[in-house]
Amino acid sequence: MRKLVLFIVTAALLAAAPVKLGPKKQLFNGRNLDGFYTFVRGHGVGQDPNHIFTVERGQIRVSGAEYAYFSTKDEYENFYLRVEFRWGQKTHPPRIENARDSGVLFHASGPDKIWPRSIEFQMIEGGTGDIILVDGTSLTVKGETRSKGRFDRFGKGPWKDVVNYRDPAGEVEKPLGRWNVLELWAEGDRVRLHVNGKLVNEGVNASVRRGKILFQSEGAEVFFRKIELRPVQ
């Protein structure tokens, strides 16, 4: 009963009046990675000898061949983030036969490593919209508080870690190669995740509320474009 009451109160708070948004900031200028820096496991900050990250035709191509990320140089709090992504064809060891995998890590802080303390907006075939708690962060979803592991997206069906997997219970991602829209609301200790216009996850009592925003390379080719941020006022 206590959990039910907490969930009802939490839902009421999340359903509060719409927030106001400030002016748009294009984090990606369409030409280069100005405003970002890279980190590649085994090479460090700003060293990308195998060109994991390239910009082509107004898109950021992430090869996925090494575990790595590109990160904002600035930290953000109280924001709305809109990102467009699509999967490429290529997958790489050790995930060559596994579901294509990437993610947007937000409220990231601490030393650069694989992976910094943060909350992850998971991108994975059949599970985009899951929340992963990275390096000890905590969050409450539907009255349950965790400090490790993941919260599955709402309505998620059975999942298999195999390439090209799609959720039989109702996939929210578009077919392979088509552009998807991720939307993240980070307001104080609350987070809301949308995929292609559908609310897929939300939580409160986040233990982190400010930090950098990271985009992963994790075994699959993926493209990003139109990375837009607006402050929540």
C-alpha positions as CSV (number, residue, x, y, z in Angstrom):
1,M,0.0,0.0,0.0
2,R,2.8,2.4,0.8
3,K,4.4,1.9,-2.6
4,L,1.0,2.4,-4.3
5,V,0.5,5.7,-2.4
6,L,4.0,6.8,-3.3
7,F,3.4,6.0,-7.0
8,I,0.1,7.9,-7.0
9,V,1.8,11.0,-5.5
10,T,4.7,10.7,-7.9
11,A,2.4,10.5,-10.9
12,A,0.5,13.6,-9.7
13,L,3.8,15.5,-9.4
14,L,4.9,14.4,-12.9
15,A,1.6,15.5,-14.3
16,A,2.0,19.1,-13.1
17,A,1.5,22.1,-15.3
18,P,3.7,22.2,-18.5
19,V,7.1,23.9,-18.0
20,K,8.4,26.8,-20.1
21,L,11.3,26.3,-22.4
22,G,14.1,28.7,-23.1
23,P,15.7,29.4,-26.5
24,K,17.1,26.5,-28.6
25,K,20.8,25.6,-28.5
26,Q,22.1,23.4,-31.3
27,L,24.8,21.3,-29.6
28,F,25.8,19.9,-33.0
29,N,26.6,22.5,-35.7
30,G,26.4,20.0,-38.6
31,R,30.0,20.6,-39.6
32,N,32.3,19.3,-36.9
33,L,32.5,18.4,-33.2
34,D,33.1,21.9,-31.9
35,G,31.7,22.0,-28.4
36,F,32.4,18.3,-27.8
37,Y,35.4,16.2,-26.9
38,T,36.1,12.5,-27.5
39,F,37.2,9.7,-25.2
40,V,38.3,6.3,-26.5
41,R,39.1,3.4,-24.2
42,G,42.8,2.8,-24.3
43,H,43.6,6.1,-25.9
44,G,42.0,8.7,-23.7
45,V,40.6,12.2,-24.2
46,G,41.0,13.8,-27.6
47,Q,42.8,10.8,-29.1
48,D,40.8,9.0,-31.8
49,P,43.4,7.3,-34.1
50,N,40.9,4.9,-35.6
51,H,38.3,7.6,-36.4
52,I,35.5,6.3,-34.3
53,F,33.8,9.7,-34.6
54,T,33.5,11.5,-38.0
55,V,31.2,14.1,-39.4
56,E,29.7,13.5,-42.8
57,R,26.8,15.1,-44.7
58,G,25.6,16.8,-41.6
59,Q,25.6,13.7,-39.4
60,I,27.9,12.4,-36.7
61,R,29.0,8.9,-37.6
62,V,29.9,6.7,-34.7
63,S,31.6,3.6,-36.0
64,G,31.1,1.5,-32.9
65,A,34.4,-0.3,-33.4
66,E,35.7,0.7,-30.0
67,Y,34.1,1.6,-26.7
68,A,34.1,5.3,-26.6
69,Y,32.0,8.5,-26.4
70,F,31.8,12.0,-27.5
71,S,30.8,14.4,-24.8
72,T,29.7,18.0,-24.3
73,K,32.3,20.2,-22.8
74,D,29.7,22.0,-20.8
75,E,27.5,20.7,-18.0
76,Y,23.7,21.2,-18.1
77,E,20.8,20.9,-15.6
78,N,17.1,21.6,-16.0
79,F,16.9,21.0,-19.8
80,Y,14.9,19.5,-22.6
81,L,17.1,17.5,-25.1
82,R,16.0,16.4,-28.5
83,V,18.2,14.0,-30.5
84,E,17.7,12.2,-33.9
85,F,19.5,8.9,-34.4
86,R,19.5,6.0,-36.8
87,W,21.4,2.7,-36.8
88,G,23.9,1.9,-39.4
89,Q,24.5,-1.6,-40.7
90,K,27.8,-2.5,-39.1
91,T,28.3,-4.3,-35.8
92,H,31.7,-5.1,-34.1
93,P,33.2,-7.5,-31.6
94,P,32.4,-8.3,-28.9
95,R,28.8,-7.5,-29.9
96,I,28.9,-8.5,-33.6
97,E,25.9,-10.8,-33.2
98,N,24.2,-8.9,-30.4
99,A,21.5,-6.2,-30.5
100,R,22.8,-2.8,-31.8
101,D,23.7,-0.8,-28.7
102,S,24.5,2.8,-27.9
103,G,23.0,5.4,-25.5
104,V,22.9,9.0,-24.3
105,L,24.4,9.4,-20.8
106,F,23.3,12.5,-19.0
107,H,24.1,14.3,-15.7
108,A,27.6,12.7,-16.3
109,S,30.4,13.7,-13.9
110,G,33.7,12.5,-12.5
111,P,36.8,11.2,-14.4
112,D,36.5,10.2,-18.0
113,K,36.2,6.4,-18.2
114,I,34.0,3.6,-19.6
115,W,31.5,4.7,-18.3
116,P,31.3,7.8,-16.1
117,R,28.8,8.3,-13.2
118,S,25.5,9.2,-15.0
119,I,22.0,8.1,-15.9
120,E,21.7,6.5,-19.3
121,F,18.9,6.9,-21.9
122,Q,19.5,3.5,-23.3
123,M,19.5,2.9,-27.1
124,I,19.4,-0.8,-27.9
125,E,17.4,-2.8,-30.5
126,G,14.2,-3.9,-28.7
127,G,14.9,-1.8,-25.6
128,T,15.4,1.8,-26.6
129,G,14.0,3.9,-23.7
130,D,15.3,1.7,-20.9
131,I,17.0,3.6,-18.1
132,I,20.4,2.4,-16.9
133,L,21.9,3.6,-13.6
134,V,25.7,4.0,-14.2
135,D,28.4,3.9,-11.5
136,G,26.1,4.1,-8.5
137,T,23.5,6.7,-9.5
138,S,20.0,6.1,-8.1
139,L,16.4,6.8,-9.3
140,T,12.9,6.0,-8.3
141,V,10.5,4.6,-11.0
142,K,6.9,3.7,-10.1
143,G,7.8,3.8,-6.4
144,E,10.8,1.5,-6.7
145,T,14.3,3.0,-5.9
146,R,17.4,1.4,-7.4
147,S,21.1,2.3,-7.4
148,K,22.2,-0.1,-10.1
149,G,20.8,-2.0,-13.0
150,R,18.1,-0.9,-15.3
151,F,14.4,0.1,-15.5
152,D,12.8,-1.4,-18.5
153,R,10.8,1.0,-20.7
154,F,7.0,0.9,-20.1
155,G,5.2,-1.9,-21.9
156,K,8.5,-3.7,-22.9
157,G,8.0,-7.2,-24.1
158,P,10.4,-10.2,-23.9
159,W,13.9,-9.2,-25.0
160,K,16.7,-11.1,-26.7
161,D,20.2,-9.7,-27.1
162,V,20.4,-10.5,-30.8
163,V,21.1,-8.3,-33.8
164,N,18.1,-6.9,-35.6
165,Y,15.8,-7.6,-32.6
166,R,12.4,-5.9,-32.4
167,D,10.0,-5.9,-29.5
168,P,7.1,-8.2,-30.3
169,A,4.9,-6.4,-27.7
170,G,5.0,-3.1,-29.6
171,E,8.3,-1.7,-30.9
172,V,8.7,2.1,-30.5
173,E,11.7,2.3,-32.8
174,K,11.4,2.7,-36.5
175,P,12.8,0.0,-38.8
176,L,16.6,-0.2,-39.3
177,G,18.1,2.7,-41.1
178,R,15.3,5.2,-40.4
179,W,15.6,8.2,-38.2
180,N,14.3,8.1,-34.6
181,V,13.6,11.0,-32.2
182,L,14.7,10.8,-28.6
183,E,13.4,13.4,-26.2
184,L,14.7,13.8,-22.6
185,W,13.2,16.1,-20.0
186,A,15.6,16.6,-17.0
187,E,13.9,18.8,-14.4
188,G,15.5,18.9,-11.0
189,D,15.4,15.4,-9.7
190,R,12.9,14.2,-12.3
191,V,13.5,12.7,-15.7
192,R,11.1,11.8,-18.6
193,L,12.1,9.8,-21.7
194,H,10.2,9.8,-25.0
195,V,10.9,7.8,-28.2
196,N,9.3,8.9,-31.4
197,G,6.7,10.9,-29.4
198,K,5.8,8.2,-27.0
199,L,6.5,8.4,-23.2
200,V,8.5,5.3,-22.4
201,N,10.0,6.0,-19.0
202,E,10.0,8.5,-16.1
203,G,11.4,8.7,-12.7
204,V,12.0,11.0,-9.7
205,N,14.6,11.4,-6.9
206,A,17.5,11.2,-9.2
207,S,20.8,11.3,-7.2
208,V,22.4,13.4,-9.9
209,R,20.9,16.5,-11.4
210,R,23.7,18.2,-13.4
211,G,26.5,17.1,-15.7
212,K,27.8,16.5,-19.2
213,I,25.9,14.7,-22.0
214,L,27.7,11.8,-23.6
215,F,26.9,9.8,-26.8
216,Q,28.2,6.2,-26.8
217,S,30.1,4.0,-29.2
218,E,29.4,0.5,-28.0
219,G,29.8,-2.1,-30.8
220,A,27.3,-0.8,-33.4
221,E,27.4,1.8,-36.1
222,V,25.1,4.7,-35.3
223,F,24.4,8.2,-36.7
224,F,23.3,11.3,-34.8
225,R,22.0,14.6,-36.1
226,K,20.0,17.6,-34.9
227,I,21.1,17.5,-31.3
228,E,19.1,20.3,-29.7
229,L,18.9,21.5,-26.1
230,R,16.6,24.0,-24.5
231,P,16.7,25.2,-20.8
232,V,13.7,24.4,-18.7
233,Q,12.6,27.7,-17.0
